[in-house]
């Protein structure tokens, strides 16, 4: 096993206590993606190259990537000419989903935590999210523990469902760092993903988190890097991570761990480091003994950066940091908040119960009112004889439309029309040789009237005869074009000629 990188580790033991917190040099991207013609072959800017030169780092030197979830930071570390890694640049992660803690299964929206080896094959220049680097999840440890998931990336577009999403400008540089390291001959780039910086204070603050045992395991690898400034060699046995360990045989990820040991120099350095850490942890516990860190949800993190989405595409979804959205509360405050929450829950339940009762009362009243209306209507119908003793409705007589109309017309007619109707009702008939219409009066009652109207005088007959002779037409006593009214035969001709209805006084 390759452990030559630890040759000078003993020189670091004395200064180990001061290596737990780096001063981050966060530099934003120095490029506009709109001006880049070939994103895969983009060359790091002169600003970045100058910084690397000042740190005694070659352009194609080995690379390590470290992620700190709680702070929302991605750090790029490169080896200097003494083979110690220094941080070249850090980037603010635009979006990561879920909460602190490892990814366990497909669809849990958790971003991975652990140690992941990245090969050249993990680079994806054709990503739908501008550029992407596959995290390699699940790794050997994840598979040994039955964890599932796929396509967990570091990519652009600032949108995450289990990934670490950056801006496109950031990914352009991160991808270029990885590409150059592979060109320099690096076989695998180590990705370290931590929930937070694993300092004594942070470990004390998160001591009540259900993932604390998993984090203690990761902390061993974190501490090895802090002491040596070199990525640790990572193996898995007994379903656990082991770091910088030597053994006689190959470790079985799901089998028991064999006899292992770390190089003496590393053991000495870590002993000194752990002693200093224990003292720091005891101090931190005094600070946090009666306090609990309340880890925020993804929605709570998004809420504090909601204004950043204004004017951008809908897919753009920054999530903010846990440090900004979380809360540190005392046990007394937590108990008080718990009581308030319980009281609020009871109040809502009581309100819901009252609303349910009111709704039931309203429905019962509607039913009672409807039943009362039905009973009243039935009583009225029974009193009016429209309901039998058995409660069956008596069928009503069907109205005669003609009779109803006649009755209505009769009631509304003037008196003189009623008189006309009492005398007779003329009916139209056809009784002429040329088919013209004649009116046949009621025989006996209107014979005289008809005769008076139709029969011409002697003078009229003579004039008509003379005109006919002159014109060569037959003399009929009337004009051919005038409809002829033929009186119906009267039962008593003398009565018909002598009697005239009283209302035709002008004929007398």
KOLSE-774434 format. One line per field, with one value per residue (C-alpha): x, z negated, y negated; residue number from 1. Coordinates in Angstrom, 1 decimal. Each point is the difference from the previous one (the first is absolute). Last residue first. Example, Ala and Ser with C-alpha at 12.3 -4.5 7.8 and 13.67 -1.06 7.14 Angstrom:
x: [13.7:-1.4]
z: [-7.1:-0.7]
y: [1.1:3.4]
nr: [2:1]
! end
This chain:
x: [-136.1:3.5:1.6:-1.4:2.2:0.1:-3.6:0.5:-2.0:-3.3:-2.1:2.1:1.1:-3.5:-1.4:2.6:-0.5:2.5:2.5:2.1:3.6:0.7:2.4:2.6:1.6:3.5:0.4:2.1:-2.9:-1.9:-3.5:-3.5:0.9:-0.1:2.2:2.7:-0.1:1.2:-3.1:-2.3:1.7:-0.3:-3.7:-0.5:1.9:-2.0:-3.3:1.1:1.2:-3.4:-1.9:2.0:2.7:-0.5:3.3:-0.1:-3.8:-0.1:2.8:-1.7:-3.3:1.6:2.0:-2.0:-1.6:3.1:3.2:1.9:2.0:2.8:1.2:3.5:0.7:0.3:-1.1:-3.4:-0.7:-0.7:3.2:-0.5:1.1:-2.1:-2.0:-0.6:-3.6:-2.1:1.5:3.6:-1.0:-1.4:3.2:1.9:-2.2:0.7:3.8:1.9:2.3:-1.9:-0.7:3.6:1.1:-2.7:0.8:3.7:-0.6:-2.4:2.6:2.8:-2.0:1.8:1.1:-1.8:2.4:1.3:-0.6:3.4:0.6:0.4:-2.1:-2.8:-0.1:1.6:-1.4:-3.0:0.9:0.8:2.1:2.0:0.6:1.1:2.4:1.6:0.5:1.6:2.3:1.0:0.7:2.2:2.0:0.5:1.2:2.4:1.4:0.3:2.0:2.3:0.7:0.5:2.5:1.9:0.1:1.3:2.8:0.9:0.2:2.2:2.3:0.3:0.8:2.7:1.5:0.1:1.6:2.7:0.6:0.4:2.3:2.1:0.1:1.0:2.8:1.2:0.2:1.8:2.4:0.6:0.8:2.4:1.7:-0.2:2.5:-1.9:0.5:-0.7:3.3:2.2:-2.0:0.9:-2.1:-2.0:0.4:-2.7:0.4:-2.4:-2.6:2.5:1.2:-1.6:-0.5:1.6:2.4:-2.9:-0.8:3.4:-1.2:-3.0:2.1:1.7:-3.3:-1.3:3.2:-0.7:1.9:2.1:-0.9:3.3:-0.6:1.3:0.4:3.5:0.9:2.6:1.3:0.0:2.2:2.7:-0.1:0.3:3.1:1.7:-0.8:1.2:3.4:0.4:-1.3:2.7:2.8:-1.1:-0.6:3.6:1.4:-2.2:1.0:3.7:-0.6:-1.7:-3.6:-0.9:-2.4:-1.0:-2.9:-3.3:-3.1:-1.7:-2.3:2.7:2.6:3.5:2.8:2.7:2.9:-1.3:1.0:-2.5:0.0:-3.7:-2.8:-3.6:-2.5:-2.1:2.2:2.7:0.4:3.1:1.1:3.5:0.0:0.2:3.1:0.2:1.5:-1.7:-3.2:-0.2:0.2:-2.5:-2.6:0.6:-0.6:-3.0:-1.8:-0.5:-1.1:-2.5:-1.6:-0.3:-1.6:-2.7:-2.8:1.0:0.4:3.7:-0.4:1.3:2.7:1.2:-0.1:2.1:2.6:0.5:-1.5:-0.6:-3.6:-2.1:3.1:0.5:3.6:0.6:3.3:1.3:1.0:2.8:1.9:2.3:0.2:-2.8:-2.2:0.9:-0.7:-3.5:-0.8:0.9:-1.8:-3.2:0.2:0.5:-2.9:-2.1:0.3:-1.2:-2.9:-1.1:0.3:-2.2:1.0:-2.4:-2.9:-2.8:1.9:-0.4:2.7:0.6:3.4:1.2:1.5:-1.9:-2.0:-1.1:-1.1:-1.3:0.1:1.4:0.4:2.7:2.8:-1.3:0.5:3.4:1.2:-1.3:-3.6:0.5:2.8:-0.3:-0.6:1.5:-2.2:-0.1:-2.9:-2.8:-1.1:3.4:2.2:3.4:-0.6:3.1:-0.3:1.9:3.2:-0.2:-1.5:0.6:-2.8:0.4:-3.2:-3.2:-2.4:-2.8:-3.4:-3.1:-1.3:-0.8:2.4:1.2:2.3:1.7:2.0:-0.9:-0.6:-3.4:-1.6:1.2:3.1:-0.1:2.3:3.1:2.3:3.3:3.5:3.4:3.6:-0.1:3.3:1.0:3.5:2.0:3.1:-0.6:-3.5:-2.9:-3.4:-3.1:-3.3:-2.7:-3.8:-1.9:-3.6:1.0:-1.9:0.9:3.8:1.3:3.6:1.6:3.5:2.4:3.4:2.2:-0.8:0.4:3.0:-0.3:2.6:-2.7:0.7:-0.1:-3.5:-1.2:1.5:-1.7:-3.4:0.4:1.4:-3.3:-0.4:-0.3:-3.3:0.4:-3.4:-1.8:1.0:-1.2:0.1:-1.3:-3.4:1.5:1.4:3.2:1.6:-2.0:-0.2:2.9:-0.5:3.4:-0.9:2.1:0.4:-1.1:1.2:3.7:1.1:-0.1:2.2:2.9:2.1:-1.0:0.9:3.6:-1.0:-1.9:3.1:-0.1:-3.8:-0.2:2.0:-3.2:-0.7:-1.3]
z: [41.5:1.2:-2.3:-3.0:0.6:-3.8:-0.1:2.3:3.2:0.5:3.1:2.6:-2.3:-1.3:3.5:1.0:-3.0:-0.1:1.7:2.9:-0.5:1.4:2.8:-0.3:3.4:-0.1:2.3:3.0:2.3:-0.9:-1.0:1.7:1.9:3.5:2.4:1.7:3.4:-1.4:1.1:-0.9:-3.4:-0.8:0.8:-2.2:-3.0:0.3:0.0:-3.1:-1.9:0.6:-1.2:-3.2:-0.6:-2.3:-2.0:-3.2:-0.5:0.6:-2.4:-2.8:0.6:-0.2:-3.2:-2.7:2.1:1.5:-1.7:2.6:2.8:0.9:3.5:1.3:3.7:1.8:3.4:-0.2:-3.5:-3.2:-2.0:-3.8:-2.9:-3.2:-1.4:-3.8:-0.9:-2.0:-3.5:1.4:1.3:-3.4:-1.7:2.4:-1.1:-3.7:0.4:-0.3:-3.0:-1.7:3.2:1.1:-3.3:0.2:3.6:-0.8:-3.0:2.0:2.8:-2.4:-1.8:-3.4:-1.3:-3.2:-3.0:-1.3:-3.7:-1.8:-2.1:-3.7:-0.9:-1.2:3.5:0.9:2.2:-2.2:-1.0:-3.6:1.3:2.3:-2.9:-2.3:2.7:0.5:-3.8:-0.3:3.0:-1.5:-3.4:1.6:1.9:-3.1:-1.9:2.7:0.3:-3.8:-0.1:2.8:-2.0:-3.2:1.8:1.4:-3.4:-1.6:2.7:-0.5:-3.7:0.5:2.4:-2.5:-2.7:2.1:0.9:-3.6:-1.0:2.7:-1.2:-3.6:1.2:1.9:-2.9:-2.3:2.4:0.3:-3.8:-0.2:2.8:-1.8:-3.2:1.8:1.4:3.7:2.9:3.2:3.6:3.1:0.3:-1.1:2.2:3.1:2.8:2.5:3.4:2.5:3.6:1.9:0.2:2.0:-1.6:-0.6:-3.7:-1.2:-2.4:-2.0:-1.3:-1.8:-3.6:1.1:1.8:-3.3:-1.7:2.9:-0.2:-3.7:-2.7:-2.7:-3.5:-2.0:-3.7:-3.0:-3.6:0.3:3.0:-1.4:-2.6:2.7:2.1:-2.7:-0.3:3.7:0.1:-2.6:1.9:3.2:-1.5:-1.1:3.4:1.9:-2.2:0.5:3.7:0.5:-1.8:1.9:3.3:-0.8:-1.1:3.3:-0.6:-1.0:1.0:-1.2:2.2:0.3:0.0:3.3:2.0:1.6:0.0:-0.5:2.1:-2.0:-2.4:-1.2:0.1:-0.9:1.4:-0.6:-0.8:1.0:-1.4:1.3:-1.8:2.4:2.2:1.4:0.3:0.5:-1.5:2.1:-1.0:-2.3:-2.6:-3.1:1.4:2.5:-2.8:-1.9:2.8:0.4:-3.7:0.1:2.5:-2.8:-2.5:2.7:0.2:-3.8:0.0:2.6:-2.5:-0.9:-3.7:0.2:2.7:-2.1:-1.6:3.4:1.2:-3.0:0.3:3.7:2.7:2.5:1.0:1.6:1.9:3.6:1.0:3.7:0.7:3.6:1.6:2.5:0.0:3.1:0.6:2.6:-2.8:-2.2:3.0:0.5:-3.7:-0.2:3.3:-1.3:-3.1:2.1:2.4:-2.9:-1.8:3.0:0.5:-3.6:-2.4:-0.9:-2.5:0.7:-1.8:1.9:0.8:2.2:0.5:3.7:-0.3:-1.2:-2.8:0.4:-1.5:3.0:-2.1:-3.3:-2.4:-3.4:-1.0:-2.6:2.1:3.0:-1.8:-1.3:3.5:1.6:0.9:1.1:2.5:-0.4:3.7:1.4:2.1:2.6:1.3:-1.9:2.9:-0.3:3.1:-1.6:-2.6:-2.0:-2.1:2.7:-1.0:-3.3:-3.3:-3.3:-2.6:-3.7:-2.1:0.1:2.9:0.7:-1.4:2.2:-1.5:3.5:0.2:-3.5:-2.8:0.8:-2.9:-2.6:-0.1:1.6:3.5:3.2:1.0:1.9:1.0:-1.7:-0.8:1.6:-1.5:1.7:-0.2:-3.3:-0.7:0.2:-1.0:2.6:-0.5:3.5:-1.0:0.2:0.9:-2.0:1.4:-2.6:0.3:-2.6:-1.2:-3.6:-1.4:3.0:0.0:3.3:0.7:3.4:0.3:3.0:1.1:1.8:3.6:-0.4:-2.4:-3.5:-1.8:-1.8:1.9:3.2:-0.9:-0.5:3.3:1.8:-1.5:1.1:3.4:0.6:0.2:3.5:1.4:2.0:-1.0:0.2:3.6:1.2:-3.3:0.2:-1.3:-3.0:-1.4:-2.0:-3.3:-2.3:-3.6:-2.4:-3.4:-1.8:-3.0:-3.2:-1.1:-3.3:-1.5:0.7:-3.2:-2.3:2.4:-0.4:-2.2:2.0:3.4:0.1:-0.6:3.3:2.1:1.5:0.2:3.8:0.1:-1.1:3.2:-1.0]
y: [-49.0:0.8:-2.5:1.8:3.0:0.7:1.0:2.9:-0.3:1.9:-0.3:1.8:2.9:0.4:0.3:2.5:2.4:2.7:-2.2:1.2:-1.2:-3.4:-0.2:-2.7:-0.7:-1.3:-3.0:0.5:1.1:-3.3:0.5:0.2:3.1:-1.4:2.0:-1.9:-1.8:-3.3:-1.9:2.8:0.4:-3.7:0.0:3.1:-1.5:-3.2:1.9:2.2:-3.1:-1.7:3.0:0.2:2.6:3.1:0.8:-2.1:0.1:3.7:0.7:-2.0:1.7:3.4:-0.8:2.0:2.6:1.5:-1.1:-1.9:1.6:-2.3:0.2:0.5:-0.1:3.3:-1.3:1.8:-1.2:1.8:0.2:-0.2:-2.2:0.4:-2.8:0.3:-0.9:-2.3:0.7:-0.4:-3.4:-1.0:1.2:-2.2:-2.9:0.7:-0.3:3.2:0.7:2.8:1.7:-0.1:1.5:2.7:0.8:0.2:2.3:2.1:0.4:0.8:2.7:0.4:3.4:0.8:0.3:3.4:0.4:0.2:3.1:-0.4:3.0:-2.2:-1.5:-3.3:-2.8:-0.4:-3.5:1.0:2.8:-2.3:-2.4:2.7:1.4:-3.4:-0.5:3.5:-0.7:-3.4:1.6:2.7:-2.6:-2.1:3.1:1.0:-3.5:-0.2:3.3:-1.3:-3.2:2.0:2.3:-3.1:-1.6:3.2:0.2:-3.6:0.6:3.0:-1.9:-2.8:2.5:1.7:-3.4:-1.0:3.4:-0.5:-3.5:1.2:2.8:-2.6:-2.3:2.8:1.0:-3.6:-0.2:3.3:-1.2:-3.3:1.8:2.3:-3.0:-0.7:-0.3:-0.6:0.9:-2.2:-1.9:2.9:2.4:-1.9:-1.4:2.2:-1.7:1.1:-1.0:2.3:-2.8:-2.2:-3.2:-3.4:0.6:3.2:-1.7:-1.4:3.5:0.2:0.4:2.1:2.6:0.9:0.5:2.1:2.2:0.6:-1.7:1.8:-1.1:-0.1:0.8:-1.9:0.9:1.4:-2.2:-2.3:2.5:2.6:-2.2:-0.2:3.8:0.3:-2.2:2.1:3.1:-1.5:-0.8:3.6:1.2:-2.0:1.3:3.6:-0.7:-1.1:3.0:2.5:-1.7:0.5:3.6:0.9:1.2:3.5:2.7:3.5:1.1:-1.9:2.3:0.5:-2.3:-2.2:2.8:-1.4:1.4:1.8:-0.6:-3.4:-3.6:-2.8:-3.6:-0.4:2.5:-0.5:2.5:2.8:2.6:-1.1:-3.1:-1.7:-3.6:-1.3:-3.5:-3.1:-1.9:-3.0:2.3:-1.2:-1.4:2.9:2.5:-1.9:0.1:3.8:0.5:-2.4:2.2:2.6:-2.6:-1.1:3.4:0.1:-3.5:0.7:-0.1:-3.6:-0.6:-0.7:-2.6:-3.0:2.1:1.2:-3.6:-1.2:2.8:-0.7:2.2:-2.7:0.8:2.8:1.3:0.9:1.0:0.6:1.6:-0.3:3.2:0.9:-3.3:-0.1:-3.8:0.2:1.4:-3.1:-2.3:1.5:-0.3:-3.7:-0.7:1.6:-2.2:-3.1:0.5:1.3:-3.3:-2.0:2.4:-0.5:2.9:2.9:2.6:2.9:1.6:-1.7:-3.2:-3.1:-2.7:0.7:1.5:3.5:2.0:3.2:2.8:2.1:3.0:1.0:3.0:0.8:3.7:-0.6:1.6:-1.9:-3.3:0.9:1.1:-3.2:-0.8:-2.7:-0.7:-3.8:-0.4:-3.2:-2.2:-2.8:-2.1:1.7:2.2:1.5:0.5:-0.6:2.8:0.7:3.2:1.9:-1.9:1.7:-1.3:1.8:-0.8:-0.5:-0.7:-2.0:0.2:-2.6:1.1:-0.2:3.3:1.2:2.9:1.1:-0.9:-3.4:-1.1:-2.7:-3.8:-0.8:0.5:-1.6:-2.0:-3.2:-2.9:1.3:-2.9:0.6:0.4:-0.4:1.1:1.9:1.5:3.7:1.0:1.9:-2.3:-1.4:-1.1:2.4:-1.5:-0.7:-1.3:-0.7:0.2:-1.9:0.0:-0.8:3.0:2.2:-0.3:1.5:0.9:0.5:1.4:-0.7:1.2:-2.5:-0.9:-3.8:0.2:-1.2:-2.1:-1.9:-3.2:2.0:1.2:-3.6:-1.0:2.8:-1.0:-3.6:1.0:1.8:3.8:1.3:1.1:3.2:1.5:-3.3:-0.7:-3.4:-1.8:-3.6:0.8:1.9:-3.3:0.7:-0.9:2.2:-1.2:0.2:1.3:0.1:2.1:-0.4:3.6:1.4:3.2:-0.4:-1.8:3.1:1.9:-2.4:2.4:3.0:-1.4:1.0:3.6:0.0:-0.2:3.5:0.0:-0.2:3.2:1.9:2.0:3.4]
nr: [508:507:506:505:504:503:502:501:500:499:498:497:496:495:494:493:492:491:490:489:488:487:486:485:484:483:482:481:480:479:478:477:476:475:474:473:472:471:470:469:468:467:466:465:464:463:462:461:460:459:458:457:456:455:454:453:452:451:450:449:448:447:446:445:444:443:442:441:440:439:438:437:436:435:434:433:432:431:430:429:428:427:426:425:424:423:422:421:420:419:418:417:416:415:414:413:412:411:410:409:408:407:406:405:404:403:402:401:400:399:398:397:396:395:394:393:392:391:390:389:388:387:386:385:384:383:382:381:380:379:378:377:376:375:374:373:372:371:370:369:368:367:366:365:364:363:362:361:360:359:358:357:356:355:354:353:352:351:350:349:348:347:346:345:344:343:342:341:340:339:338:337:336:335:334:333:332:331:330:329:328:327:326:325:324:323:322:321:320:319:318:317:316:315:314:313:312:311:310:309:308:307:306:305:304:303:302:301:300:299:298:297:296:295:294:293:292:291:290:289:288:287:286:285:284:283:282:281:280:279:278:277:276:275:274:273:272:271:270:269:268:267:266:265:264:263:262:261:260:259:258:257:256:255:254:253:252:251:250:249:248:247:246:245:244:243:242:241:240:239:238:237:236:235:234:233:232:231:230:229:228:227:226:225:224:223:222:221:220:219:218:217:216:215:214:213:212:211:210:209:208:207:206:205:204:203:202:201:200:199:198:197:196:195:194:193:192:191:190:189:188:187:186:185:184:183:182:181:180:179:178:177:176:175:174:173:172:171:170:169:168:167:166:165:164:163:162:161:160:159:158:157:156:155:154:153:152:151:150:149:148:147:146:145:144:143:142:141:140:139:138:137:136:135:134:133:132:131:130:129:128:127:126:125:124:123:122:121:120:119:118:117:116:115:114:113:112:111:110:109:108:107:106:105:104:103:102:101:100:99:98:97:96:95:94:93:92:91:90:89:88:87:86:85:84:83:82:81:80:79:78:77:76:75:74:73:72:71:70:69:68:67:66:65:64:63:62:61:60:59:58:57:56:55:54:53:52:51:50:49:48:47:46:45:44:43:42:41:40:39:38:37:36:35:34:33:32:31:30:29:28:27:26:25:24:23:22:21:20:19:18:17:16:15:14:13:12:11:10:9:8:7:6:5:4:3:2:1]
! end
